[in-house]
């Protein structure tokens, strides 16, 4: 996704990881009150935002580690936290990451709202790892996987945009990716959601625009729009972000399409949003 005023990125990598006798064990996570170490993808921008991601060392309970090491098949857990020079952005984003970890299987059609404590995060990771040992044969050829990663996307007017991506694999034909947009207002120091963008009483008009975009997208995958809609009906997602061209609306797997079609993104250009979203959200 291309955004306006995308700032130059300066990247450096420095990662410190604790080692265990397991060799293959790569279990990394973050809890908000823990010790942060290492820095990945450090990015400096011309403005006031500096963004990086960090790991926190996480160790499996001893018994679980011994068992999966003996099987030479430990689960892969990698959770990153956002670290910017704006604490309020970190707090909101990292709480969201905690919640995704605790839920493990994000909702297919709407953001998860339940908050999660650091203790709940650790319990969730322990439980996720234990579930592999309990549910899979000891000689299983594959391992469970859980990853969560925040990423800086860009800058639009006074707004900073981020994306949290996660992936959960617990067997079967495929894992479950998930993507969630976050928009932050640097002036008010608040997270911006769809309801904040819309002018009063304009949600029906916005819904109509997105529905038309949905039908246009369906035409790219199926000639019979009416029949497709019977099986995969339109819903309005509030997973939205600002770009240099308009508003992007992302859908999770199975929300409006089969898994094979990915996570569709419907785009509404700013020239169609005049009078529907508040003027301050349209790039100058």
C-alpha positions in Angstrom: 0.0 0.0 0.0 1.4 3.4 -1.0 0.8 6.3 1.2 1.3 10.0 0.9 4.5 11.6 2.3 6.2 8.3 2.7 9.4 9.2 4.5 12.8 7.8 3.8 13.6 4.7 5.8 17.0 4.1 7.4 17.3 0.5 8.4 19.6 -1.3 10.7 19.4 -4.6 12.4 20.8 -5.8 15.7 19.2 -8.8 17.4 20.2 -10.5 20.6 18.6 -13.9 21.2 19.0 -16.2 24.2 20.2 -19.7 23.2 19.0 -23.0 24.6 20.2 -26.6 24.2 17.2 -27.1 21.9 18.9 -25.6 18.9 15.8 -25.4 16.9 13.8 -23.7 19.6 12.9 -20.2 18.4 10.5 -18.8 20.9 10.3 -15.1 21.0 7.6 -12.9 22.5 6.9 -9.6 24.2 5.0 -8.7 27.3 4.5 -5.1 28.0 6.1 -5.1 31.4 9.1 -7.3 30.5 12.7 -6.5 29.6 13.0 -5.4 26.0 16.1 -6.3 24.0 17.4 -6.1 20.5 16.2 -3.8 17.8 14.9 -4.8 14.3 14.2 -2.6 11.3 15.1 0.7 12.9 13.5 3.4 10.8 14.1 7.2 11.0 11.8 9.6 9.4 12.2 13.3 8.4 9.4 14.2 10.9 8.9 13.4 14.5 8.3 9.7 14.4 11.0 7.0 14.9 9.9 3.4 14.6 11.4 0.0 15.4 10.4 -3.4 16.6 11.7 -5.4 19.5 11.7 -8.9 20.9 11.4 -10.1 24.5 12.9 -13.4 25.4 10.3 -16.0 26.1 11.1 -19.5 27.3 8.7 -22.5 27.3 8.0 -24.1 30.6 10.8 -26.6 31.2 8.7 -29.7 30.8 7.3 -28.5 27.4 10.7 -27.6 26.2 12.2 -30.9 27.1 9.4 -32.8 25.3 9.5 -30.8 22.1 13.3 -30.8 22.0 13.2 -34.6 22.3 10.8 -34.8 19.4 13.0 -32.3 17.5 9.8 -30.4 16.7 9.2 -27.3 18.8 6.5 -24.7 17.9 7.7 -21.5 16.3 6.6 -18.4 18.2 7.7 -14.9 17.1 5.9 -11.9 18.5 7.3 -8.4 18.0 6.3 -5.2 19.8 6.3 -1.7 18.4 8.8 0.8 19.8 8.5 4.4 18.6 9.4 7.7 20.3 5.7 8.2 21.0 4.7 6.2 24.1 1.0 6.5 23.5 1.3 4.9 20.1 3.3 2.1 21.6 0.8 1.5 24.3 -2.2 1.2 22.0 -0.4 -0.9 19.4 1.3 -3.2 21.8 -2.0 -3.8 23.8 -3.5 -4.8 20.5 -0.7 -7.2 19.9 -1.2 -8.7 23.4 -4.8 -9.2 22.5 -4.1 -10.9 19.3 -1.6 -13.3 21.1 -4.1 -14.1 23.8 -6.9 -14.8 21.2 -4.5 -16.7 18.9 -7.3 -17.0 16.3 -8.4 -13.5 15.4 -12.0 -12.8 14.3 -12.5 -13.3 10.6 -14.8 -10.2 10.2 -14.2 -7.8 13.0 -11.4 -6.5 15.3 -11.0 -8.2 18.7 -11.8 -5.9 21.5 -10.9 -7.9 24.6 -7.8 -6.5 26.4 -5.0 -8.7 27.5 -2.6 -8.5 30.4 1.1 -9.5 30.2 0.4 -12.5 32.4 -2.4 -13.5 30.0 0.1 -13.3 27.1 2.5 -15.7 28.8 -0.3 -18.1 29.6 -1.5 -17.9 26.0 1.9 -18.7 24.6 2.4 -21.6 27.1 -1.0 -22.9 26.1 -0.3 -22.5 22.4 2.9 -24.5 22.7 1.3 -27.2 24.9 -1.6 -27.6 22.4 0.8 -28.8 19.8 2.2 -31.5 22.1 -1.3 -32.5 23.1 -2.9 -32.5 19.7 -0.2 -33.8 17.3 1.4 -37.2 17.1 4.9 -37.3 18.6 6.3 -38.0 15.1 4.5 -35.2 13.4 6.3 -33.6 10.5 5.1 -30.1 11.1 5.0 -27.6 14.0 2.6 -25.0 15.2 3.4 -21.4 14.3 2.4 -18.1 15.8 3.8 -14.7 14.6 2.6 -11.2 15.2 4.4 -8.1 13.7 3.7 -4.4 13.7 4.9 -2.2 10.8 5.0 1.5 10.1 3.2 2.2 6.8 3.2 5.9 6.3 2.2 9.5 7.0 -1.0 11.3 5.8 -1.5 14.9 6.9 -1.4 14.7 10.8 -1.9 10.9 10.8 0.6 8.1 11.2 -0.5 4.7 9.8 0.5 1.3 11.0 -0.4 -2.3 10.2 -0.3 -5.4 12.5 0.1 -8.7 10.7 -0.3 -12.1 12.3 -0.2 -15.7 11.3 -1.4 -18.7 13.1 -0.8 -22.3 12.0 -2.2 -25.2 13.9 -2.3 -27.9 11.2 -4.7 -28.4 8.3 -4.3 -27.2 4.8 -3.1 -23.8 5.7 -2.6 -21.3 8.4 -4.6 -18.2 9.2 -3.1 -14.8 8.3 -4.7 -11.6 9.8 -4.1 -8.0 9.1 -5.3 -4.9 11.0 -4.8 -1.2 10.3 -4.1 1.4 12.9 -4.4 5.1 12.3 -3.1 7.7 14.9 -3.7 11.4 15.1 -0.6 13.2 16.1 -2.5 16.3 17.1 -5.1 14.7 19.4 -2.9 11.8 20.3 -5.7 9.3 19.8 -6.4 6.3 17.6 -8.6 7.1 14.7 -11.3 4.7 13.6 -13.8 4.7 10.7 -16.5 6.4 12.9 -14.1 9.3 13.5 -13.4 9.8 9.8 -17.1 10.0 8.7 -19.2 13.1 8.8 -22.3 12.9 11.0 -25.0 10.7 9.3 -22.8 9.8 6.3 -22.2 6.1 7.1 -25.0 5.0 4.6 -23.3 6.9 1.8 -19.9 5.4 2.7 -21.4 2.0 2.9 -22.9 2.4 -0.6 -19.4 3.4 -2.0 -17.8 0.4 -0.4 -20.5 -1.9 -1.7 -19.9 -0.6 -5.2 -16.2 -1.2 -4.8 -17.1 -4.7 -3.6 -19.1 -5.4 -6.7 -16.2 -4.1 -8.9 -13.8 -6.4 -7.0 -16.1 -9.4 -7.4 -16.1 -8.9 -11.2 -12.4 -9.6 -11.1 -12.9 -13.1 -9.7 -16.4 -14.1 -10.8 -18.5 -13.2 -13.8 -21.8 -13.7 -11.9 -21.8 -11.0 -9.3 -25.3 -11.9 -8.0 -24.5 -15.5 -7.5 -21.2 -14.7 -5.9 -22.9 -12.4 -3.4 -25.3 -15.1 -2.4 -22.4 -17.2 -1.2 -20.2 -14.3 0.0 -22.4 -11.4 0.9 -21.1 -7.9 1.4 -20.4 -6.5 4.8 -18.9 -3.2 5.8 -15.5 -3.7 7.5 -14.2 -1.0 9.9 -10.6 -2.1 9.3 -9.7 1.0 7.4 -6.6 3.2 6.7 -5.7 6.3 4.9 -3.5 6.3 1.8 -2.3 8.9 -0.6 -5.3 8.1 -2.9 -8.1 7.4 -0.6 -9.4 5.1 2.1 -8.5 1.4 2.0 -10.8 -1.2 3.6 -9.3 -4.6 4.3 -11.2 -7.8 4.8 -9.9 -10.9 6.6 -9.9 -14.3 5.1 -13.5 -15.7 4.6 -15.1 -12.4 5.4 -16.3 -11.7 1.8 -14.3 -14.3 -0.2 -12.9 -17.9 -0.1 -9.5 -18.4 1.5 -7.8 -18.7 -1.9 -8.7 -15.1 -2.7 -6.7 -13.7 0.1 -7.6 -10.7 2.2 -9.3 -8.3 -0.2 -8.7 -4.6 0.0 -11.4 -2.2 -1.4 -10.2 1.3 -2.1 -12.4 4.4 -2.2 -10.7 7.5 -3.8 -10.8 10.8 -2.1 -12.7 12.4 -5.0 -15.7 10.3 -4.1 -15.4 11.0 -0.4 -15.9 14.7 -0.4 -18.9 15.5 1.9 -18.7 12.0 3.4 -15.5 12.1 5.4 -14.3 15.1 7.4 -12.1 17.4 5.4 -9.1 17.0 7.7 -8.7 13.4 6.5 -8.2 14.4 2.9 -4.6 15.1 2.0 -3.8 18.7 1.2 
